[in-house]
Amino acid sequence: MHSRASSIVSFGRRTLLRTGGALGASALLGGAFGRTAFSAETVQVGSMSPLTGSQAAYGTFIQQGQSLFAEQFNEAGGFQSGPEKGKRLAVLYEDDGEGTGTPDAALSAFRKLVQVNGVKAVTGVVLSSVALPLAPIAESAKCVFVAIDPTTPKLSQYKNFFRITETSDTAGPTYAACVLKAGFKNINFLWVNDPAGVGTHEKFIPAYQALGGKVALDLAISAGATDFRTEITKCMASGADCNVLLAHEGEILVIMKQATNLGFVAPKTQWFTNYYSDEMLQKGGAAFENSYAKQYHVPRETEAYQNFERAFRAKYGPSTEIAYFTMAAYDALDAIAKAIEIGGYDFDGMNAALHNLNFQGVSKGIHFNAENGDNVTTAQDVFKVVNGKYVVQFTYDPAG
Amino acid sequence: MNTSTIVIQLAINIVAAGGAYALVAAGYTIVHSTLKFINFQHGYMVALGGYVTYALAVNARLNFILSAVIAVLVVAASGIVIERVGYRPLRRASRMAPLLVSLGLTYVLQSIVLFIWGPAYQSFDVPTQPVMIGGAVITTNEILMVVLSLVALLALDLFLRKSKLGIAMRALSDNLDAAAIMGIDTDRLISGIFVLASGLAALAGILIGLEFYIQPTMGFPIIIRTLAAVTLGGIGNIQGAIVGSYVIALVENLGVWFFSPAYRDAYPYLILILALVLRARGLLGRAPRDRAA
């Protein structure tokens, strides 16, 4: 559960259809060419993301990033070293049904990738509730998994499971420090009651209190609910000076709209959200004015990012916003490709290589903890919405 | 915020939510009392109402009120199509068949909405103004929500009790076969029932979109509350469905206030189970003996 820079709707329907069509066509063409010219010379990697349903925007972001990476990688000659040298990278996209409330579709998609397509490396997955049942199956299937955004610490026990995101063990304290550094010492904390929310909440509260903050109201909210007036009324009655949200885009949009309707916004109170999205700002309009948000610090000054941005613009056009999930998905596939170059397309070889990887990705430094496969880079930017735009207030890096 | 302000604010929250639920529940009840099956698809007519309005008011930039009126008419008309294609061929089939069709239609309608408008939340962007009542806030959109739902429900009640068509619809719901024997054109009347129910659902979708956001899966939580409301009020009883809707809104909001918002969806069903244990036919449902009489 993390911030993102844009969402599907900002493309407009036509652009979305064009993008979808282009992705579909490239997938079809890629598949056709793969069978005719490159089938023996291709290393297939699985990619699982929500391509339909309420979370489908994430799937579009993930496909954008990974199809761009595969295209660049193959144009540069494919694998440059190791036993797969000279082969091309093919990404097999599967809909994992995230957002349907059950992991059934994800488990089917994973089994298909491993048993039918024979892949040994899979990337994707946004939600902890889907990653949790997948991880042990991936372990027993001897398949490495580089996930995009599941944050629950319970995934750390699987030695073949890596993730681009931080875990809630670090996300909670980091969020707490960001809120305090922004000057909010007495807060209402509203967190969505799902695995990621529970995990981050467990670490946020003690960290915030240890740093001297006071939690006036600690409120679990229902994921996917569409009416939060009574929750906001509780916040109004608590007397806190800031309302900190740990939720998904949908809940945040509704809460901010209803808080605005109730007149419960700045200067009467402050709002701080865990979700950064230009498209959400556009949709929410004045409701977000003066609110705070945090997002992973994206090192835009790096060569890796600048090359990515140029290629992204060339492929998707100048007006398509670059979402965090697109960058993270690009990095996840990059990590797998590097692991294959180092360790070959072999479970033990890739696993060992991933544990030792350390490179500058697009979204952040990609450096998996050698013990548990969790990414160790967690710096955050804190923004304030001024005149409808995010304005950076400060960068917080727990590593100092 | 003092106690009286909190009480007023909670009352406003409950009345606004209850009004929207009641519109959906009343429409659901008309169909259920005639065809006697659980109609999941009804919740997605709410979503359709919201999205057709969005298409006209936001995408096509038509006047909002005109868009809303057209949306109600379009969704009401789509009720005819759904009834004729989905349910009429199954009139004599077991109750499981239309139930499964209604489940299937929920996914079809949701997929259509997803394909056209995508998965993101959408808003009508109709400006609203806060109105202060004893320190509590009610928005002009919420006032509209409360007033329009009351007007629509009163009009429905009058229609069903006073108009020939309404009386025929009630006769149909009492005994479909007997109504057919008496020369009532049951097919046309059932189409009319779907028009009425779908129109009410569309209106609810528009009011919900005004105050909140619309999104493709919004039909599911709505139908879950609707089923609780109509069962609590007494299945087949429109007044019961309306009372049940307000009770559900009351319990849901008090549950959020006194316990935890995390279990918002569970409170309506807790009270439903309790109510059914105490009074199996629902709050205003008739006893089997009354029905026979």
Chai-1 contact restraints between the chains, C-beta under 6 A:
chainA,res_idxA,chainB,res_idxB,connection_type,confidence,min_distance_angstrom,max_distance_angstrom,comment,restraint_id
A,S7,B,A120,contact,1.0,0.0,6.0,A-B,restraint_1
A,I8,B,G118,contact,1.0,0.0,6.0,A-B,restraint_2
A,V9,B,G118,contact,1.0,0.0,6.0,A-B,restraint_3
A,V9,B,A120,contact,1.0,0.0,6.0,A-B,restraint_4
A,S54,B,P119,contact,1.0,0.0,6.0,A-B,restraint_5
A,S54,B,T217,contact,1.0,0.0,6.0,A-B,restraint_6
A,A56,B,P119,contact,1.0,0.0,6.0,A-B,restraint_7
A,A57,B,P119,contact,1.0,0.0,6.0,A-B,restraint_8
A,N193,B,A262,contact,1.0,0.0,6.0,A-B,restraint_9
A,A220,B,S260,contact,1.0,0.0,6.0,A-B,restraint_10
A,A220,B,A262,contact,1.0,0.0,6.0,A-B,restraint_11
A,I221,B,P261,contact,1.0,0.0,6.0,A-B,restraint_12
A,S222,B,P261,contact,1.0,0.0,6.0,A-B,restraint_13
A,S222,B,A262,contact,1.0,0.0,6.0,A-B,restraint_14
A,S222,B,R264,contact,1.0,0.0,6.0,A-B,restraint_15
A,A225,B,R264,contact,1.0,0.0,6.0,A-B,restraint_16
A,T226,B,F212,contact,1.0,0.0,6.0,A-B,restraint_17
A,D227,B,A17,contact,1.0,0.0,6.0,A-B,restraint_18
A,R229,B,N13,contact,1.0,0.0,6.0,A-B,restraint_19
A,T230,B,N13,contact,1.0,0.0,6.0,A-B,restraint_20
A,T230,B,N253,contact,1.0,0.0,6.0,A-B,restraint_21
A,T230,B,V256,contact,1.0,0.0,6.0,A-B,restraint_22
A,T230,B,W257,contact,1.0,0.0,6.0,A-B,restraint_23
A,E231,B,P261,contact,1.0,0.0,6.0,A-B,restraint_24
A,T233,B,Q9,contact,1.0,0.0,6.0,A-B,restraint_25
A,M236,B,M1,contact,1.0,0.0,6.0,A-B,restraint_26
A,A237,B,M1,contact,1.0,0.0,6.0,A-B,restraint_27
A,A237,B,I6,contact,1.0,0.0,6.0,A-B,restraint_28
A,G250,B,Y121,contact,1.0,0.0,6.0,A-B,restraint_29
A,L253,B,Y121,contact,1.0,0.0,6.0,A-B,restraint_30
A,L253,B,Y213,contact,1.0,0.0,6.0,A-B,restraint_31
A,V254,B,F212,contact,1.0,0.0,6.0,A-B,restraint_32
A,V254,B,Y213,contact,1.0,0.0,6.0,A-B,restraint_33
A,N261,B,T128,contact,1.0,0.0,6.0,A-B,restraint_34
A,N261,B,T139,contact,1.0,0.0,6.0,A-B,restraint_35
A,L262,B,V137,contact,1.0,0.0,6.0,A-B,restraint_36
A,G263,B,P130,contact,1.0,0.0,6.0,A-B,restraint_37
A,G263,B,V137,contact,1.0,0.0,6.0,A-B,restraint_38
